Amino acid sequence: MVCIPCIVIPVLLWVYKRFLEPYLYPVISPIMNLFWTKKAVQETGTSDQKHSENSNGIHKPEGNSETICNGSTITADKKTD
């Protein structure tokens, strides 16, 4: 047996999205933009800090290869058609 909120809440959300939002959104949108302005996210770190974060002593090999215990790499077999 399904609980009542599990049926009622999705139906109410569907009614809102389908019928009410097209009329309410143009009215509410300018008011909401006053409170929540969209600001671009900017990185404050310099390029040296970014490089030091990327190179923290662990080397990740590039490409399709696996590293084994002695440091050598084994290339993965590629499927050729």
C-alpha positions in Angstrom: 0.0 0.0 0.0 1.4 3.4 -1.0 1.2 6.3 1.5 -1.0 9.3 0.7 1.8 11.9 0.5 3.6 9.6 -2.0 0.6 10.1 -4.3 -0.5 13.6 -3.5 2.9 15.4 -3.6 3.8 14.3 -7.1 0.3 15.2 -8.4 0.5 18.7 -6.8 4.0 19.2 -8.3 2.7 18.2 -11.7 -0.3 20.6 -11.4 2.1 23.4 -10.4 4.6 22.8 -13.2 1.9 22.3 -15.8 -0.7 25.0 -15.0 0.5 27.4 -12.3 4.2 28.0 -13.1 3.6 29.5 -16.6 1.5 32.3 -14.9 3.4 32.7 -11.6 7.0 32.5 -12.8 6.9 35.8 -14.8 5.6 37.6 -11.7 7.9 35.9 -9.2 11.1 35.9 -11.3 12.0 39.7 -11.0 11.4 39.6 -7.3 13.7 36.5 -6.9 16.4 38.1 -9.0 16.7 40.9 -6.5 17.6 38.5 -3.8 19.6 35.9 -5.7 21.9 37.6 -8.2 24.0 35.4 -10.4 27.7 36.0 -9.9 30.5 34.3 -11.8 32.6 32.0 -9.8 36.3 33.1 -10.0 39.3 31.2 -8.9 41.5 33.2 -6.5 44.6 30.9 -6.7 47.6 31.6 -8.9 48.9 29.2 -11.5 51.7 28.0 -9.1 49.1 27.0 -6.5 47.1 25.1 -9.1 50.2 23.3 -10.2 51.1 22.3 -6.7 47.6 21.0 -6.0 47.8 18.9 -9.2 51.3 17.5 -8.4 51.0 16.4 -4.8 53.7 13.7 -5.1 51.4 11.2 -6.9 52.1 10.7 -10.6 49.1 9.6 -12.6 50.2 8.1 -15.9 48.4 9.5 -19.0 46.6 7.4 -21.5 45.3 3.8 -21.4 48.0 2.1 -19.2 48.3 0.5 -15.9 51.1 1.0 -13.4 52.6 -2.0 -11.7 54.7 -2.2 -8.5 58.1 -1.4 -10.0 56.8 1.7 -11.7 56.7 0.4 -15.3 53.5 0.6 -17.2 51.5 -2.0 -19.1 49.6 -0.6 -22.1 46.0 -1.8 -22.5 45.1 -3.7 -25.6 42.9 -1.7 -27.9 40.2 -3.3 -29.9 40.8 -2.7 -33.6 38.3 -3.3 -36.3 
